[in-house]
Amino acid sequence: MLEPLRAEHRRAANVFVHPAQPPMTLLPGTPAPLAGYVFDTTRTALNLVLNGVMSRYPNVRVILSRGGGSLPCAAYRFSGPTSTVVDQNRKAENVLRDLKRFYFGTALSAGSSALLSLLAFAEPGHVLHGSDWSFAMKRAVRR
């Protein structure tokens, strides 16, 4: 399924990851953009790392929308137990290195706690301007 990434790896392509309706039951009364998108982005990033995609295709730059969801806050939690529950030959520092390979768009993640966490986690130059300006509802951007 990810074999086409070989060609994009040679081209040093940018891949933008943006969540959609997760293929799972959501919390009752909680629309996908409110919580589902955040965790869908985080699951996608973790899936790419744990399946070796980030290490196999180092020339592909993967941009996660919305500050990477909860990845900046949970990255150390993900990297630590990987060698215990996923792969005993995988070191936590290698998992963390692959998690830090992502680039992060800032749309809807510019609140002080989210942005501070992202800046503390992300590699220099990996935080990118992101905007949902053209898609956001008027009442969401009005002050």
Backbone as numpy.savetxt, mean C-alpha at the origin, in Angstrom:
# Nx Ny Nz CAx CAy CAz Cx Cy Cz
-0.14 -15.39 -13.53 -0.96 -14.19 -13.53 -0.10 -12.94 -13.53
0.98 -12.90 -12.77 1.82 -11.71 -12.70 2.97 -11.75 -13.70
3.00 -12.75 -14.55 4.07 -12.88 -15.54 4.22 -11.64 -16.43
3.14 -10.96 -16.81 3.32 -9.74 -17.62 4.17 -8.67 -16.94
4.37 -8.77 -15.63 5.21 -7.79 -14.96 6.67 -7.87 -15.40
7.07 -9.00 -15.97 8.45 -9.11 -16.46 8.75 -8.01 -17.48
7.83 -7.81 -18.42 8.03 -6.76 -19.43 8.03 -5.38 -18.78
7.15 -5.18 -17.83 7.09 -3.87 -17.15 8.33 -3.66 -16.30
8.90 -4.74 -15.79 10.14 -4.66 -15.03 11.25 -4.12 -15.93
11.32 -4.62 -17.16 12.34 -4.13 -18.10 12.12 -2.67 -18.44
10.88 -2.22 -18.45 10.54 -0.82 -18.77 10.62 0.09 -17.55
10.86 -0.46 -16.38 10.87 0.30 -15.13 9.55 1.06 -14.97
8.46 0.34 -15.14 7.12 0.94 -15.12 6.69 1.38 -13.73
5.76 2.31 -13.71 5.07 2.72 -12.49 3.71 2.02 -12.49
3.36 1.38 -11.38 2.08 0.71 -11.24 1.33 1.39 -10.10
0.14 1.89 -10.40 -0.66 2.58 -9.39 -1.72 1.62 -8.87
-1.73 1.39 -7.56 -2.69 0.49 -6.93 -3.75 1.34 -6.24
-4.99 1.16 -6.69 -6.12 1.89 -6.10 -7.20 0.87 -5.77
-7.71 0.90 -4.56 -8.71 -0.11 -4.17 -10.06 0.11 -4.84
-10.83 -0.94 -4.82 -12.21 -0.91 -5.28 -13.03 -1.65 -4.23
-14.23 -1.99 -4.58 -15.08 -2.73 -3.64 -14.40 -4.05 -3.30
-14.00 -4.27 -2.05 -13.34 -5.53 -1.70 -14.27 -6.72 -1.91
-13.73 -7.86 -2.32 -14.56 -9.04 -2.55 -14.85 -9.79 -1.25
-15.34 -9.05 -0.28 -15.62 -9.66 1.01 -16.77 -8.91 1.67
-17.34 -9.49 2.66 -18.41 -8.84 3.40 -17.82 -7.68 4.20
-18.43 -6.53 4.06 -17.97 -5.35 4.79 -18.69 -5.26 6.14
-18.18 -4.40 6.99 -18.87 -4.15 8.24 -20.25 -3.57 7.94
-21.29 -4.04 8.59 -22.63 -3.52 8.31 -22.68 -2.00 8.48
-23.25 -1.34 7.50 -23.41 0.11 7.55 -22.13 0.88 7.28
-21.09 0.21 6.86 -19.81 0.88 6.60 -19.49 0.78 5.12
-19.63 1.88 4.37 -19.34 1.82 2.94 -17.86 1.53 2.67
-17.57 0.90 1.55 -16.20 0.52 1.20 -15.21 1.69 1.25
-15.55 2.89 0.75 -14.56 3.96 0.82 -14.18 4.36 2.25
-15.05 4.09 3.19 -14.77 4.48 4.57 -13.72 3.60 5.23
-13.83 2.29 5.13 -12.87 1.39 5.77 -12.34 0.33 4.81
-13.18 -0.16 3.92 -12.78 -1.24 3.02 -11.57 -0.90 2.16
-11.55 0.32 1.63 -10.45 0.73 0.75 -9.12 0.73 1.51
-9.14 1.23 2.73 -7.92 1.31 3.53 -7.31 -0.07 3.72
-8.14 -1.03 4.10 -7.64 -2.36 4.39 -7.39 -3.18 3.12
-8.14 -2.88 2.05 -7.89 -3.54 0.78 -6.50 -3.16 0.25
-6.14 -1.90 0.38 -4.80 -1.44 -0.03 -3.73 -2.13 0.80
-3.94 -2.20 2.10 -2.97 -2.84 2.99 -2.82 -4.32 2.66
-3.93 -5.02 2.44 -3.88 -6.45 2.09 -3.16 -6.67 0.76
-3.41 -5.78 -0.19 -2.77 -5.90 -1.50 -1.26 -5.75 -1.36
-0.82 -4.75 -0.62 0.61 -4.52 -0.42 1.26 -5.71 0.26
0.64 -6.20 1.30 1.19 -7.35 2.02 1.23 -8.58 1.12
0.20 -8.78 0.33 0.16 -9.89 -0.61 1.30 -9.81 -1.62
1.57 -8.63 -2.15 2.67 -8.45 -3.11 4.02 -8.78 -2.48
4.18 -8.40 -1.23 5.45 -8.67 -0.53 5.58 -10.15 -0.19
4.56 -10.72 0.41 4.64 -12.11 0.85 4.75 -13.10 -0.31
4.25 -12.71 -1.47 4.35 -13.57 -2.64 5.59 -13.27 -3.48
6.47 -12.42 -2.97 7.75 -12.18 -3.61 7.73 -11.26 -4.81
6.60 -10.64 -5.10 6.50 -9.77 -6.27 7.43 -8.57 -6.15
7.47 -7.97 -4.98 8.30 -6.77 -4.81 9.80 -7.10 -4.94
10.21 -8.27 -4.50 11.63 -8.63 -4.62 11.97 -9.16 -6.01
11.01 -9.79 -6.71 11.29 -10.32 -8.06 11.32 -9.23 -9.11
10.61 -8.13 -8.89 10.50 -7.06 -9.89 10.94 -5.73 -9.29
12.21 -5.59 -8.95 12.66 -4.37 -8.28 12.61 -3.11 -9.15
12.52 -3.25 -10.46 12.44 -2.06 -11.31 11.03 -1.51 -11.45
10.03 -2.29 -11.05 8.65 -1.81 -11.09 8.40 -1.00 -9.82
7.98 0.24 -10.02 7.66 1.10 -8.88 6.15 1.01 -8.62
5.79 0.54 -7.44 4.39 0.36 -7.10 3.96 1.50 -6.18
2.96 2.25 -6.63 2.43 3.38 -5.87 1.12 2.96 -5.22
1.07 3.07 -3.92 -0.16 2.75 -3.18 -0.93 4.03 -2.94
-2.21 4.02 -3.22 -3.03 5.21 -2.98 -3.30 5.37 -1.49
-3.76 6.55 -1.15 -4.22 6.86 0.21 -3.21 6.51 1.30
-1.96 6.86 1.06 -0.93 6.67 2.08 -0.62 5.22 2.39
-1.04 4.31 1.50 -0.76 2.89 1.74 -1.72 2.24 2.71
-2.86 2.89 2.95 -3.82 2.33 3.90 -3.22 2.31 5.30
-3.26 1.18 5.95 -2.71 1.07 7.31 -1.30 0.48 7.29
-0.72 0.33 6.11 0.61 -0.28 6.00 1.68 0.44 6.83
1.79 1.77 6.76 2.84 2.42 7.56 2.75 2.11 9.06
1.54 2.00 9.57 1.36 1.72 11.00 1.62 0.25 11.33
1.32 -0.65 10.40 1.37 -2.08 10.69 2.58 -2.80 10.10
3.43 -2.11 9.38 4.54 -2.76 8.67 5.44 -3.58 9.60
5.77 -3.05 10.75 6.64 -3.79 11.67 5.91 -4.99 12.25
4.62 -4.86 12.42 3.80 -5.99 12.88 3.80 -7.10 11.84
3.73 -6.72 10.56 3.73 -7.70 9.48 5.10 -8.36 9.33
6.15 -7.58 9.46 7.49 -8.13 9.19 7.97 -9.08 10.27
7.63 -8.82 11.51 8.10 -9.64 12.61 7.68 -11.09 12.56
6.38 -11.39 12.55 5.96 -12.79 12.61 6.03 -13.54 11.28
6.43 -12.88 10.20 6.46 -13.57 8.91 7.32 -14.82 8.95
8.49 -14.74 9.59 9.38 -15.90 9.62 8.81 -17.03 10.49
7.88 -16.71 11.35 7.28 -17.74 12.20 6.06 -18.37 11.55
5.18 -17.56 10.98 3.90 -18.08 10.50 3.80 -18.22 8.99
4.75 -17.67 8.23 4.67 -17.75 6.76 5.83 -18.55 6.18
7.05 -18.13 6.50 8.23 -18.75 5.88 9.41 -18.63 6.84
9.86 -19.74 7.36 10.96 -19.73 8.34 12.27 -19.24 7.75
12.41 -19.27 6.44 13.64 -18.81 5.80 13.62 -17.32 5.47
12.53 -16.67 5.78 12.38 -15.26 5.45 12.68 -14.42 6.68
13.58 -13.48 6.54 13.96 -12.63 7.67 13.08 -11.40 7.72
12.80 -10.94 8.94 11.95 -9.77 9.15 12.50 -8.55 8.42
13.81 -8.37 8.43 14.38 -7.18 7.78 14.19 -7.21 6.26
14.11 -8.41 5.67 13.87 -8.50 4.23 12.41 -8.18 3.89
11.51 -8.62 4.76 10.10 -8.28 4.57 9.92 -6.77 4.71
10.53 -6.20 5.73 10.43 -4.76 5.94 11.03 -3.99 4.77
12.15 -4.46 4.26 12.78 -3.81 3.09 11.80 -3.80 1.91
11.13 -4.93 1.66 10.18 -4.98 0.55 8.96 -4.10 0.80
8.51 -4.01 2.05 7.39 -3.13 2.37 7.77 -1.66 2.15
9.02 -1.33 2.38 9.48 0.05 2.21 9.76 0.40 0.74
9.68 -0.57 -0.15 9.88 -0.30 -1.58 8.70 0.45 -2.19
7.55 0.39 -1.56 6.37 1.05 -2.11 6.54 2.56 -2.12
5.80 3.18 -3.04 5.63 4.63 -3.07 4.21 4.88 -2.58
3.96 6.07 -2.04 2.68 6.34 -1.39 2.08 7.65 -1.86
0.88 7.58 -2.43 0.13 8.78 -2.75 -0.54 9.29 -1.49
-0.77 10.59 -1.40 -1.29 11.18 -0.16 -2.77 11.54 -0.20
-3.49 11.21 -1.25 -4.91 11.55 -1.31 -5.64 10.98 -0.10
-6.42 11.80 0.55 -7.23 11.43 1.70 -6.43 10.79 2.84
-5.17 11.16 2.95 -4.35 10.65 4.06 -3.46 11.74 4.62
-3.93 12.96 4.55 -3.09 14.08 4.96 -3.35 14.54 6.39
-4.17 13.82 7.15 -4.36 14.16 8.56 -3.04 14.00 9.30
-2.87 14.73 10.38 -1.56 14.77 11.04 -1.07 13.38 11.48
-1.91 12.56 12.09 -1.41 11.26 12.55 -1.09 10.34 11.38
-1.92 10.35 10.34 -1.65 9.51 9.16 -0.39 9.96 8.44
-0.26 11.26 8.25 0.89 11.77 7.51 2.19 11.59 8.30
2.14 11.81 9.61 3.35 11.61 10.42 3.79 10.15 10.40
2.84 9.23 10.48 3.17 7.82 10.42 3.77 7.46 9.07
3.17 7.97 8.01 3.67 7.71 6.66 5.09 8.27 6.49
5.32 9.48 6.91 6.64 10.09 6.77 7.69 9.37 7.61
7.28 8.85 8.76 8.22 8.11 9.61 8.58 6.76 8.98
7.67 6.17 8.21 7.89 4.85 7.63 8.52 4.89 6.24
8.03 5.76 5.38 8.41 5.74 3.96 9.86 6.14 3.75
10.44 5.55 2.70 11.78 5.93 2.29 11.76 7.36 1.75
12.88 8.09 1.85 12.92 9.44 1.28 12.57 9.41 -0.22
11.71 10.32 -0.62 11.30 10.39 -2.01 10.17 9.46 -2.39
9.65 8.69 -1.45 8.59 7.73 -1.75 7.19 8.24 -1.39
7.09 9.44 -0.86 5.79 10.04 -0.57 5.48 11.01 -1.71
4.37 10.76 -2.39 4.01 11.51 -3.59 2.71 12.28 -3.37
2.57 13.39 -4.06 1.30 14.13 -4.00 0.20 13.26 -4.59
-0.90 13.19 -3.91 -2.06 12.46 -4.41 -3.30 13.30 -4.20
-4.27 13.19 -5.09 -5.47 14.00 -4.98 -6.67 13.24 -5.51
-7.78 13.39 -4.84 -9.05 12.87 -5.33 -9.93 14.04 -5.76
-9.31 15.18 -6.03 -10.04 16.41 -6.29 -11.17 16.25 -7.29
-10.89 15.64 -8.41 -11.93 15.59 -9.44 -13.03 14.58 -9.12
-12.80 13.71 -8.17 -13.79 12.69 -7.85 -14.51 12.90 -6.52
-13.96 13.73 -5.67 -14.54 13.92 -4.35 -15.87 14.66 -4.45
-16.81 14.29 -3.59 -18.08 14.99 -3.54 -17.85 16.39 -2.99
-18.64 17.33 -3.45 -18.48 18.72 -3.04 -18.52 18.86 -1.52
-19.42 18.16 -0.87 -19.54 18.31 0.58 -18.32 17.72 1.31
-17.55 16.84 0.64 -16.37 16.25 1.28 -15.19 17.22 1.28
-15.17 18.18 0.38 -14.03 19.10 0.31 -14.38 20.50 0.77
-15.64 20.76 1.06 -16.07 22.06 1.52 -15.77 22.22 2.99
-15.32 23.39 3.40 -15.05 23.66 4.83 -16.02 24.66 5.37
